[in-house]
Amino acid sequence: MDDLKGMERQALIIALIFLSALFVIALRLWQVQVIDHPSYRRLALVNAARSMPLIAPRGVIYDRNGKLLVGNRPVFSVYILQSEIKDREYAVRKLASLIKMDKDEVLKKLNDKKARPFDPIMIKEDAPIDEVTRIEEEKSSLKGVVVSVRPVRSYPNKSVAAHVLGYIGEVTAADLEKDPAKQLGPGDLIGKAGIEKIYDAYLRGVNGGERMSVNIFGSSGQVKGFEESVPGKNLRLTIDLELQKASEKALGGRNGAVVVIDPGTGDILALVSHPSYDPNIFSGPISPSTWKQLSGGSHPFLNRALSVYPPGSTFKVVTLSAVLEKALARPEEKFFCPGFFKLGARTAKCWKHSGHGTLTLLEGLVQSCDVVFYNMGLRLGPDILAEFAKGYGLGERTGIDLPAESGGVVPTSAWKKRIYKESWYPGDSINYAIGQGFLWVTPIQLANLYASIANGKARYEPHLISEIRDREGEDIFLYKPRQIGAVPVSPKTLEYVKKALHDVVSRGTGRAARITTFEAAGKTGTAENPRKPAHAWFLCYAPYDGQQLAIASFVEHGAHGDQVTARIAHDILKWYLDNRVALRTKDNK
């Protein structure tokens, strides 16, 4: 009896195990056929289908006046669908003759082991239209040869505004890792620099394509789906293309930068960095010789408008602002410049070795007298100078919508202690007051500083984007000026500063920039470099009693700002007067 009960118990256990296994199998079948059906269906379609991609055109980029900055041009690519070829040897020989390629090169591409059996294999990219025409004429005898058209980025103005616009390139493994939404795939093109990079998510469209089923013999069957590509969004920038060209012409072949900004909005009207490059070279394969030339010692990819340099005497406007605002000197206070300044055992020279003689504090800025500002550096010290430098936005990123902007350095006594493990010395202060020593800023920061003096109230975020539109032409984004700071001095102090800056151009060191019918206010600068000739600066805004534009002109190792950079600014101001102010005046009549 006990044996019988034991056998029944074993049978029940076995039955339960069997039923449990059936339940697990049924549950798994339900998961595969119901829950995971869409996923497996997509996978099956990919594995048993051939896809001809339809690349989405990137959005078009215009300047502030609607002139084309970046567009697209059609490129024809020749593919072979291996499963469609009847006579492989004939097709290879015939195609090679039509597209002027070596037969072995065509075979090498066909035998690429990375390609899946049913995927189209690219034989030639950017085929000329005459070759495409010949292929179409021989289409009946070249079954399996397909010509696909795709848009390729086009920069009609070549190197003009290259550091603003940037370029595109194929995604890398690092790019894919930084794509949490998995919107990118191998072979996709994305922005690599400039506006192309910053606004890539808007500019990049959604690719489409035609997908056809493939039978067990590799032949195509019915069309399984067709997705239209979705073009990217269009951008309008604040850049004035003609002013950009005029600014590049003014800078010429010199290594340096020019920034032109609207003081009332922060609109970047022109941004130049030289040497430059032609973004069109990235539309196709780059030869080793071309890449060697591009990556040479002149650093053409470096955006000098966003890079750091000592500001030299252009910083004296900060020193003057600080000493007047803190009431540590009076505008009419007099100083004597013998051409040098004694500080203990050190003799610090003025740029004018014969000396300026007796002059007031304000005249010290007009003549850019170093001795006057050595005195001011000792009165102020590093921390007050830093307070006003930061108040004007120096030493920190402006927030411009471009990649790789540098922040710079505005030193304090605590900073030196932390970085160099040394105390701050009086000699450091006299260097600081004339824009030398540990101080490092960018041309865009200085342009924004002088723009804030021009408008007299606010410091705006420099920006390049004006609006973003969808393919129907509807605005999806409109930039509104964003205040990021205020002028750190009182209206009274500001009036003294502006008067001195006007006198710099009308009768001081900046006379080379003077235009009698469009007078500017500004400051020259020569930043010493121990190993090479000094850097040259000129900062200004115009008109001196208004705020139409501010300019930062910078030349690496350009020696003296009153000679080279002031003349660059003069040429830009003259062009602006003739081509923008004059036209505006005419339209208002």
TORLUM-699688 format. One record per residue: residue in three letters; x, y, z of N, C-alpha, C, CB in turn. Coordinates in steps of 0.2 Angstrom, whole numbers, plus 5000, padded with zeros to 4 digits. Glycine has a CB too. Example, Ala and Ser with C-alpha at 12.3 -4.5 7.8 and 13.67 -1.06 7.14 Angstrom:
residues 2
ALA506649725039506249785039506649845039505749785045SER506449895035506849955036506450005039507049975029
end
This chain:
residues 589
MET500449945000500050005000500450065000499550005006ASP500950065004501450125005501850134998501950115010ASP501950074995502350074988501850114983502550004986LEU501250094983500750124978500750194979500050094979LYS500650224986500650294987501250324985500550304995GLY501850294986502450324984502450334976503050284986MET502250284972502250284965501750344963502050214962GLU501150344966500750404964501050474966500050394969ARG501450474971501750544973502250554967502050534980GLN502650504965503150514960502850534953503550454959ALA502250504952501950524946501650594946501350474944LEU501350614952501150684952501650734951500850684959ILE502250714954502850764954503050764947503450734958ILE503150704943503350714936502850744932503350634933ALA502150734933501650774930501750854931500950754932LEU501850874937501950944939502550974935501950954946ILE503050934935503650954931503550964924504250904932PHE503150914921503050914914502550974912502650844912LEU502050984917501551044915501951104916501051034920SER502451114921502851174922503251184916503251164928ALA503551134913503951144907503551164901504351074905LEU502951134900502451154895502251234896501851114895PHE502151254902501951314904502551364902501751324911VAL503151354904503751394902503751394894504351364905ILE503751344891503751344884503251384880503751274881ALA502651374883502051414880502151494882501351394884LEU502351504888502551574889503051604885502751584897ARG503551564884504151594879503851604872504751544879LEU503451554870503151564863502751624862502751494861TRP502351634868501951694868502351754868501451694874GLN502851754871503351814872503651824865503851804877VAL503851774862504151784855503651804850504551714853GLN503051774850502651784844502151844845502151724843VAL502151864852501651924853502051984855501151904858ILE502451974861502752034864503352054859503052014871ASP503752004857504352024853504252024846504951984855HIS503652014844503452014837503752074833502752004835PRO503552134835503852194831504552194830503552254834SER504952174835505652174835505952124830505952164842TYR505652064831505952014826505752024819505651944829ARG505152054818504952074811505452124808504152104812ARG505652174812506052224810506752184808506252274815LEU506952144812507552104811507552064805507752064818ALA506952024804506951984798506952024792506251944799LEU506652084792506652134787507352154785506152194788VAL507652174790508352194789508752134786508752214795ASN508752074789509152014786508951994779509051964791ALA508252004778508051974771507752034767507451924773ALA508152084767507952144763508552184761507452184766ARG508452214755509052254753508752334753509152234745SER509252374756509052444757509452484753509052464764MET509052534749509452584745509352654749509152594738PRO509852674753509752734757509552794753510352744761LEU509152834756508952904754509152954759508152914752ILE509752984758510053024763509753094763510853044761ALA509553114769509253174770509653234769508853184777PRO509453284765509953344765509953384771509653394759ARG510553414773510553454779510253524778511353464781GLY510053554783509753614783510253664780509553644790VAL509953714777510353774773510453824778509953794767ILE511053854778511253914782511353974778511953894786TYR510954034781510954094777511254144782510254114775ASP511454204779511754264783511154304785512254304779ARG511254354789510754394791510254424786510954454796ASN510554434780510154464774509954414769510654514771GLY509954354771509654294767510154274762509054324764LYS510754294762511254264757511454194759511854314756LEU511554154754511754084756512454074758511754044749LEU512554044764513254034767513353954766513254044775VAL512953914767513053844767512453804763513153804774GLY512553764758511953734755512153664754511853764748ASN511853634749511953564747512053554739511453514750ARG512453514737512453494730512353424729513153524727PRO512053404723511953334722512553294720511353324717VAL512653234723513253194721512953124719513753184727PHE513153104713512953034711513452984713512853034703SER513152924716513652874718513352804714513552864725VAL513852764712513752704708513752644713514252704702TYR513252604713513252544717513152484713512652554722ILE513352424715513152364712512752324717513852324710LEU512152294715511852244718512052174716511052254718GLN512452144720512752074718512252024716513152054723SER511652024719511151974718510851984712510651964724GLU510852044709510552054703510952044696510252124703ILE511552034697512052024692511951954689512752044694LYS511851954682511851894678512551864676511351894672ASP512951914673513551894671514051944674513651904663ARG514351924680514851964684515351984680515051914690GLU515751944676516351964673516152024668516651914669TYR515652014664515452064659515252134663514852044655ALA514852124668514652184672515252224674514152164677VAL515652194677516252224680516652254674516752174684ARG516752224669517152254663516852314660517352194658LYS516152304659515752354656515752414660515052334654LEU515652404667515552464671516252504672515352444678ALA516752464673517452494673517552544667517952444674SER517352524661517552564656517052624656517352524649LEU516452614658516052674658516252734663515352654660ILE516452704669516652754674517352764675516352734681LYS517752744670518452754670518852734676518652834668MET518752674678519052644684519352574681518552624689ASP519952564685520252494683519752434685520952494687LYS519752384681519352324682519552294689519452274677ASP520152294691520352264697520152304703521152254697GLU520052364702519852404708519052394709519952484706VAL518752384704517952374704517952304708517652374697LEU518352254706518252184709518452194716518752144705LYS518952234718519152234725518552264729519752284725LYS518252314727517652334730517052284731517352404727LEU516952244725516452194726516652134730516352164719ASN517252124731517452074736517652094743518152044733ASP517352154744517452174751517052134756517252254752LYS517452094761517152054765516652084770517652014769LYS516752144771516352184776515652194774516652254778ALA515552184767514852194765514452134765514852214757ARG513752144767513352094768513052074761512652114772PRO512852004760512751984753512152024749512451914753PHE511652054753511152084750511152154750510452064753ASP511752184753511752254753512052284747512252274759PRO511852344744512252374739512952394740511852434736ILE513352384736514052404737514252464732514552344735MET514552514736514752574732515352564728514852634737ILE515352574722515952574718516252634716515752534711LYS515852684715516152754714515752804717516252764707GLU516052854721515652914724515852974720515852914731ASP515353014720515453084716515653074709515953124720ALA515253024705515353014698515153074694514952954696PRO515553094689515353154685514653134681515853164680ILE514353184679513653184676513753144669513353244675ASP514253154666514353114659514453044660514953144656GLU514753024666514752944667514052924669515252934673VAL513752964673513052934675512652934669512752994680THR512652974664512252974658512452914654512453034654ARG513052894654513252834650512952774653514052824650ILE512952764660512752714664511952704662512852714671GLU511652764662510852764661510752734654510552824662GLU511152754649511052734642511152654641511552774638GLU511652624646511752554645511352514651512552544646LYS510852544653510452514659510252444657509952564661SER509952434652509652374650510152314650509352374643SER510752334649511352274649511752274655511752284643LEU511552324660511852324666511452314672512252394667LYS511052264672510552254678510952234684510052194676GLY510752274689511152264695511652324697511552204695VAL511652364692512052424693511552484694512552444687VAL511652514700511152574702511552634703510752544708VAL511252694701511552754702511052794707511552804696SER511352814713511052844718511252914719511052804725VAL510852964720510953034721510953044729510553074717ARG511353084731511353104738511653174739511753054743PRO511353214744511653284744512353284748511153324748VAL512753324746513353344749513453414751513953314744ARG513753424757513853494759514253534754514153494766SER513953594753514253644749514353714752513853654742TYR514953744752515153804755515353854749515753794760PRO514853884746514953924740515453984741514353954738ASN515554004747516054054748516754034750515854104753LYS516853964749517453934751517753944758518053954746SER518353984759518553984766518254044770519354004765VAL517854084766517554144770517154114776517054184765ALA517254144782516854124788516954054790516154144787ALA517454014788517553944789517553934796518253924786HIS517853974801517853964808517153974811518354004811VAL516754004808516054014810515653954808515754084807LEU515653934802515253884799515453814801515253894791GLY516153804801516353734802516353684796515953704808TYR516253624797516253574792515953514795516953554789ILE515753464791515453394793515953344791514753384790GLY515853284795516253224794515853164796516953234797GLU516153104795515853044796515953034804516152984793VAL515453004807515452994814515952944816514752964817THR516252954822516752904824516452864830517352944827ALA516852814832516652774838516552814844517252724840ALA516952874845516852914851516152954850517352964851ASP515952974844515353004843514752964844515353034835LEU514852894842514252854844514152834851514452784840GLU514752834855514652824862514352884866515352814865LYS514452944863514153004866513353014863514553064864ASP513152964860512452974857511952924861512452954850PRO511752954867511252904871510652894868511152944878ALA510352934864509752924860509752874854509452984858LYS510452854853510552804847510252834841510252734849GLN510352894839510052924833510552924827509852994834LEU511252904829511752904824511952834823512352944827GLY512152814817512452754815513052754811511952714811PRO513452704810514052704806513952734799514352634806GLY514352774797514252804790513952874790513952764786ASP513552894796513152954796513653014796512752954802LEU513453064794513853134794513553174799513853164787ILE514053204803513853254808514253314808513853224815GLY514053364811514453424811515053414816514053484814LYS515653434813516253424817516553494820516753394813ALA516353544817516653614820516153664818517353634816GLY516153724822515753784820515053774821515953804813ILE514653814818513953804818513653734816513653864813GLU514053704811513853644809513853594815514353614804LYS514253604820514353564826513853584831515053564829ILE513753644833513353664838512653654837513453744839TYR512453664830511753654829511653594824511453714825ASP512053544825511953484821511253454822512553434823ALA511053444828510353414829509853444825510153414837TYR509853514824509353544820509553534812509353614821LEU510153544810510353534803510353464800511053564803ARG510453414805510453344802509653324801510853304807GLY509553304795508853274794508753204796508653284787VAL508253174794508153104795508153064788507453084799ASN508653014788508752984782508052934780509352934782GLY507952924774507452884772507752824767506852914768GLY507352794763507552744759507052694757508152704762GLU507252654752506752594749507052534751506652604741ARG506552484754506752424756506352374752506652414764MET506752324749506452274745506552204748506652274738SER506052154748506252084751506652054746505552054751VAL507052004749507551964745507351894746508251984747ASN507351854741507151784742507751734743506851754735ILE507651674744508251634746508751624741507951564747PHE508651644735509151644729509451714729508851634723GLY509251764733509551834733509251874728510351824731SER508751864725508451904720507851944724508051864714SER507752014721507352054725506652034723507452124723GLY506152054728505452034726505052104727505251984731GLN504552104731504152164732504452214736503452144734VAL504252274735504452334739504152324746504252404736LYS504552324751504252314758504152384762504752274762GLY504452434759504352494762504752554759504452494770PHE504452614760504852664757504752724762504552684750GLU505252754764505252814769505552874766505552794776GLU505152924765505452984763505953014768504853034761SER506453044765506953074770506653144772507653084766VAL506853164778506653224781507153274781506253214788PRO507153334777507753374777507853414784507653434772GLY508453434785508553464791508253534792509353474793LYS508353574797508053634798508553684795507953654806ASN508253744793508653794790508853854796508353834784LEU509453874795509753924800509853994797510353904803ARG509654044800509854114798510354134804509254164797LEU510954164802511454184806511454264807512154164804THR511754284812511854364813512454384808512054374820ILE512854344805513354364801513154404795513754304799ASP513454454793513354494787513954474782513354574789LEU513754434777514154404773514654454770513854364767GLU514354514767514854564764515254594769514354614761LEU515054604775515454634780516054584782515054654786GLN515854524782516354464784516854464778515954404784LYS516654474772517154474767517654534767516854474760ALA517354594769517754654770518254654776517254714771SER517954614781518454604787518954564785518054584793GLU518854504782519354464780519854494775519054404776LYS519654534771520054574766520554624770519654614761ALA520254654775520654704779521154664783520154744784LEU521054604786521554574790522054544785521254514793GLY521854524779522354504774522654434775522854554773GLY523254424774523654364775523954364782524154354770ARG523854404786524154404793523754354797524054474796ASN524154324802523854284807523554324812524454234810GLY522954314813522554354818521854344818522754424817ALA521454394821520754384821520454454821520554344828VAL519754454819519354514819518654494821519354544812VAL518454534826517754514828517354584828517754494836VAL516754584824516354644824515654624827516254664816ILE515454664832514854644836514354704836515054624843ASP513754694837513254744838513154754845512554724835PRO513354814848513354824855512654824858513654894857GLY512154834854511554834857511154774858511054884853THR511454714854511054654854511554594856510754644848GLY512254604854512654544855512754504848512454504860ASP512354534843512454504836513154504834511954534831ILE513454444832514054444829513954464821514454374830LEU514254514819514154534812514754504808514154614812ALA515254494811515854464807516354434812516254514802LEU516554374810517054344815517654314810516754294819VAL518254334810518754314806519354284810519054374802SER519554224808520154194810520654174804520054134815HIS521254194805521754174799522354154802521854244794PRO522654104799522454064793521854024793523054024790SER521454014787520853984787520953924783520354034785TYR520353894781520353834777519653834773520453764781ASP519653794768519053784764518653724766519253774756PRO518053734769517653674772517453624766517053694775ASN517553644760517353604754517753544754517353634748ILE518353544756518853484756518553424760519553504758PHE518153434764517853384768517253344765517653404775SER517053374759516553344755516753274752516253384750GLY517353264752517553194749518253174752517753204741PRO518553124750519153094753519653154753519353034750ILE520053154758520653204759521253164757520653244766SER521653194753522253164751522753174757522553184744PRO523253134758523753144763524153204762524253084763SER524253224756524653294755524253354757524853304748THR523553344756523153404758523053404766522453394755TRP523053344769522953344776523653364779522753274778LYS524153354776524853374779524853444779525453344775GLN524653474774524653554773524153584778524453574766LEU523553554779523053584784523353574791522453544783SER523653524793523853504800524553534801523853434801GLY524853584797525453604798525553654803525753634791GLY526053694803526253734809525853794809526953754809SER525453814804525053874804524453874808524953904797HIS524253804810523653794814522953824811523753814821PRO522753804805522253844801521553824805522153824794PHE521553774809520853754812520753794819520853674813LEU521353824821521253864827520853924826521953874830ASN520353934830519953994830520254044834519153984832ARG520654094831521054134835520554194839521554174831ALA519954194836519554244840519254224846518954254835LEU519354154848519154124854519754104858518654064853SER520354114856520954094859521254154864521454074854VAL521654134868521954174873522554204872521954144880TYR522654274873523254314872523254364878523254344865PRO523854394879523954454884523654514880524654464886PRO523254554883522854604880523254674879522254624883GLY523854674882524254734882523854794884524454744874SER523954854881523654924883522954924882524054974879THR522654884878521854884877521554874884521654834872PHE521954844889521654834896521654894900522154774899LYS522054944898522155004902521455034903522555054898VAL520955024899520255054900519955024906519855034894VAL520154954908519954924914520254964920520054854914THR520954974919521255004925521055074926522055014923LEU520855114921520655184921519955174925520555214914SER519555134923518855124926518855114933518455064922ALA519355064935519455044942519655104946519854984943VAL520155144944520455194948519955254949521155214945LEU519555264944519155324944518555304949518855344937GLU518255244948517655214951517855214959517455154949LYS518455194960518655184967518955254970519155134968ALA518955304966519155374968519855364971518655394974LEU520255324968520955324970521455374965521255254969ALA521055404961521455454957520855504953521855424951ARG521055564952520655614949520755614941520655684952PRO520255624937520455634930520955684928519755644926GLU520955734932521455794930522055784934521155864931GLU522155734938522755724942523355714937522755664946LYS523955754939524555754934525055704936524755824934PHE525455684931525955634932526555654927525755564931PHE527155634929527755654925528055584923528255694929CYS528155584916528355524913529055534910527955494907PRO529655514913530255524910530455474905530855534915GLY530055424904530155364899530355304903530755384895PHE530255304910530455244914530055254920531155234914PHE530055194924529755194931530155154935528955174931LYS530355184941530855154946530355114951531255204949LEU530555054952530155014957530754974961529554974954GLY530954994966531554964969532154964965531354894972ALA532454904964532954894959532754884952533354834961ARG532154884951531854874944531754934941531254824944THR531854944934531754994930531254974925532355034927ALA530654994925530154974920530055034915529454964923LYS530155014909530155074904529455084901530555044898CYS529355144899528755164895528855154888528555244896TRP528355134884528455124877528755184873527755104873LYS528655244876528955304873529655314877528555364872HIS530155294875530755294879531055364881531355254875SER530855414876531055484878530555514883531055524871GLY530055484884529555504890528955544887529955544895HIS528455554890527855594888527855664892527255554890GLY528355664897528255734901527755734906528255794896THR527455794907526855794912526255784908526955864915LEU525755744911525155734908524655714913525155684902THR523955724912523455704916523355624916522855744915LEU522955604920522755534920522355514914522255524926LEU521855554912521555544906521955544899520955594905GLU522455594900522855604894523355544894523255664894GLY523455514900523855454900523555394896523955424907LEU522955394896522555344892522655364884521855334894VAL522555424883522555444876523255434873522355524876GLN523755444877524455434874524755364876524955484877SER524255324879524455254882525155254886524555214876CYS525155304890525855314894525855254899525855384897ASP526355214899526455164904526555184911526955114901VAL526955234911527155264918526555284922527655324917VAL526055314919525455334922525055274925524955374917PHE525055224921524755164923525155114927524455124917TYR525755124927526155084933525955114939526955094931ASN525855184940525655214946524955184948525655284945MET524555184943523855154945523855084947523355164939GLY524255044944524354974946524554964954524854934942LEU524955014956525155004963524655034968525755054964ARG524255084965523655104969523055054970523355174967LEU522955014965522454974964522554904967522254964957GLY523154874965523254804968522954754963523154794975PRO523054694964522854644960522054624961523154574961ASP521854634967521154604968520654654966521054594975ILE520754724966520354774963520354774956520454844966LEU520954764953520954754945520554694943521754744943ALA520654644947520254584945519454594946520454524949GLU519254624951518554644952518254674945518454684958PHE518654724943518354764937518454724931518754834937ALA519054684930519154644924518554594923519754614924LYS518354564929517854514929517154544928517854474935GLY517154614931516454644930516354664922516554714934TYR516954674919516854684911516854614907517454724909GLY516854564911516754494907517454464905516354504901LEU517954484907518654454905518754394909519154514906GLY519154354907519354294910518754234911519554304917GLU518254244907517754194907517454184900517154204912ARG517154124899516854114892516254164891516654044891THR516154184885515654234884514954194883515754274878GLY515054134881514454094879514254094872513854114883ILE514654124868514554124860514454054858515154154857ASP513954044853513753974851514253954846513053984848LEU514853944848515453904844515753864849515853964841PRO516053804846516453764851517153784852516453694848ALA517453764857518153774859518353844861518553754853GLU517853874864517953944867518453944873517353984868SER518953974873519353984879519154034884520153994877GLY519254024891519054064896519554114898518954024902GLY520154104898520654154900520854154907520454224897VAL521254204909521454204916521454274918522154174917VAL521054294924521054354927521354344934520354394927PRO522054354935522354334941522154374947523054334940THR522254344953522154384960522754364964521454364963SER522854394970523354374974523254304976523354424980ALA522654284978522554214980522654164974521754204982TRP522554184968522654144962523354124961522354174956LYS523854184962524554174962524754124967524854234962LYS524554134973524754094979524554014977524354114985ARG523954004974523753934973524153904967523053934971ILE524253944962524553914956525353914957524353954950TYR525653974959526353974959526653964966526554044956LYS526253964971526453954978526954014980526853894979GLU526754074977527154134979526654194981527554154973SER526854244984526554304986526454344980526854334992TRP525954394980525954444975526454504976525254474974TYR526854524971527354574972527054634968527954554969PRO527354694970527154754967527354754960527554814970GLY527854724958528054714951527554684947528754684950ASP527154634950526554604947526054654945526354544951SER525954694950525354744949525554794943525254784956ILE526154814943526254864937526154834930526954894938ASN526354764930526254724924525554724922526654664924TYR525154704928524454694927524054754924524154674934ALA524254814927523954874925523954894918524154934929ILE524454864914524554884907524454824903525354904906GLY524054774906523854714902524354664900523554734896GLN524854654905525354604904525354554910526054644903GLY525954524910525954474916525554414916525754514922PHE525154394921524754334921524154344917524654314928LEU523954394915523254414912523254384905523154484912TRP522654344903522554314897521854324895522754234897VAL521654344889520954354887520954334880520754434888THR520254334877520154324870519954384867519654264870PRO520054384860519754444856518954454857519954434849ILE518654394857517854404858517754434865517554334858GLN518154424870517954454877518154524876518454424882LEU518654544873518854614873518354654868519554624870ALA518054624863517554654858516954664863517454604852ASN516754614867516154624871516254674876515954554874LEU516854684879517054734884516854804881517754734886TYR517154814875517154884872516354894869517654894866ALA516054844867515354844866514954874871515054774863SER515054844877514754864883514854934885514854824889ILE515454964884515555034885515155074880516355044884ALA515155054874514755084869514055094871514755054862ASN513655044873512955044875512855074882512654974874GLY513455074886513455114892513055074898513155174891LYS512755024897512354994902512454914903511555004900ALA512354874897512354804898512854774894511654774895ARG513054714896513454664892513054614890514154644896TYR512954604883512554554880512954484878512154574874GLU512654434878512954374876513054374868512454304878PRO513654364866513854364859513554304856514554364858HIS513254304850512854254847512854254840512154244850LEU512854194837512854194829512154174827513354144827ILE511754134831511054114828510554174828510854054832SER510154174823509654224823508954194823509654274817GLU508854144819508254104819508354034816507754144815ILE507953984818507953924815507253904812508053864821ARG507153884806506553874803506453804800506453924797ASP505853774800505753704798505653714790505153674801ARG505553654787505553654780504953684777505553574778GLU504453704781503853734778504053814779503253724782GLY504553834782504753904783504453934789504453944777GLU504253894794503953914800504553924805503453874803ASP504553974809505053984814504953944820505054064817ILE505453904822505353864828505853884833505553784826PHE506253934831506653974836506854044834507353924838LEU506754094838506954154837507454184843506354204836TYR508054204841508454224847508254294849509254224844LYS508254294856508154364859508754384863507554354864PRO509054444862509654464866509654454873509754544865ARG510154424876510254404882510754434886510354324883GLN510554474891511054514895511454464900510654574899ILE512054474900512454424904512854464909512954384900GLY512854534909513154574914513054644913513954564913ALA513254684917513154764917513854794917512754784923VAL513854854915514454894915514654914922514354964911PRO515254894924515354894932515554964934515854844933VAL515355014931515555084933514955134933516155114929SER514955184936514455234936514455274930514555284942PRO513855304928513855344922514355404921513155374921LYS514555424927515055484927515755454925515055514934THR515955394928516555364927516555344919516655304931LEU515955324917515955294910516055354905515255264909GLU515755414907515855474902516655494902515455534905TYR516955494907517755504907518055454903518055504914VAL517855384904518155334900518055344892517955264902LYS517455354891517255364883517555424880516455374883LYS517655484884517955544881518655524880517955604886ALA519055494884519755474883519855424877520055434890LEU519355374877519355334871519255364864518855274872HIS518855414864518755454858519355494856518155504859ASP519655524861520255564860520855524858520455604866VAL520855454860521355404857521355404850521255334860VAL520755404847520655404840520755464836519955364838SER520455524839520455584836521155614836519955634839ARG521555604841522255634841522755594845522155704845GLY522655534847523055494851523355444847522755464857THR523555384850523855324847523455294842524155284852GLY522755304842522355274837522155314831521755244840ARG522555364829522355404824522255374817522855464823ALA522655314816522555284810521855254808523055224810ALA521455244814520755224813520255284812520555184819ARG520555344812520055394812519755404805520355464814ILE519055414805518655434799518255494801518155374796THR518355554799518055614801517255614801518255674797THR516955574796516255574795515955514799516055564788PHE516355474802516155414806516655404812516055354802GLU516655444817517155444822517055384827517155514825ALA517655354828517655304833517955324839518055244830ALA517855274844518255284851518555214852517755304857GLY519155214854519555154854520155154858519655124848LYS520555094858521155094861521655044857521155074868THR522255074856522755024854523054984859523355074850GLY523454934857523754884862524354854859523254834865THR524954844862525454804860525654764866526154854858ALA525554694865525654644870526354614869525154594870GLU526854624874527454594873527454524873527954624878ASN527954494869528054424868528754404869527754394862PRO529054374874529754364875530154334869529854324881ARG529854294866530154254861530154284854529954184861LYS529554314852529454344846529154414846528854294842PRO529054444840528854514840528154514844528754534833ALA528054574846527454584851526754574846527454654854HIS526254554850525554554847525254624846525054504851ALA524854634841524554704840523854694841524754734833TRP523554754844522854754846522554824844522654734853PHE521954824842521554884842520854864843521654924835LEU520554904848519854894850519454954849519754864857CYS518854954846518555024846517755004845518755054840TYR517355064845516655064844516555124840516255054850ALA515955124836515855184832515055184831516255184825PRO514755244830515155304831515255314838514655364828TYR515655364840515855374847515355394852516455424848ASP514855424849514255444852513655404851514055514851GLY513755344849513255294847513455224848512955304840GLN513055174845513255104846513055064841512955084853GLN513355074835513155034829513654974828513255074823LEU514254974830514654914830515254924834514854904823ALA515554874837516154874840516654824837516054854848ILE517254834837517754794833518354774837518054834827ALA518554714837519154694840519654674834519054634845SER520154704833520654684828521354664831520754744823PHE521554604829522154574833522554544827521954524838VAL523254554828523754524823524254494828524054574818GLU524354424827524954394830525554414828524854314829HIS525954434833526654464831526654524826527154404829GLY526154564827526054624823526454684825525354634822ALA526754674830527154734833526754784836527554764827HIS526554834833526254894836525554904833526654964834GLY525054914838524354914837524154984833523954914843ASP524555034834524455094831524555094823524755154834GLN524955044821525155044814524754994811525855024814VAL524654924813524354874809523654874810524754814809THR523454854817522754844818522354904818522754814825ALA522554964820522155024819521955034812522455084822ARG522355014807522255024800521754974798522855014796ILE521754914800521254854799520554884801521454794802ALA520554914807519854934809519654994805519954954817HIS520155034803519955094799519655064792520555134797ASP519855014789519654984783518954954784520054934780ILE518854924790518154894791517654954792518154854797LEU517855004796517455064798517255094791517755104802LYS517755104787517555144780517055104776518255154776TRP517155034776516754994772516054994775516954914772TYR515954994781515354994785514955064784515454984792LEU515355114784515055184783514855184775515655234784ASP515255164771515055164764514455124762515555154759ASN514455064765513955014762513354994767514354944761ARG513455024773512855004778512555074780513054964783VAL512955114783512755184786512455224780513255214789ALA512755234775512555274769511955244766513155274764LEU511855184765511255154762510655164767511355074761ARG510855154774510255164779510055234778510555144786THR510555284778510355354778509955364771510955394778LYS510155334766509755354759509055324760510155314754ASP508955264763508355234763507855274768508355164766ASN508155304773507755344777507555414775508155354784LYS507755434769507655504766506955494762508155524761
end
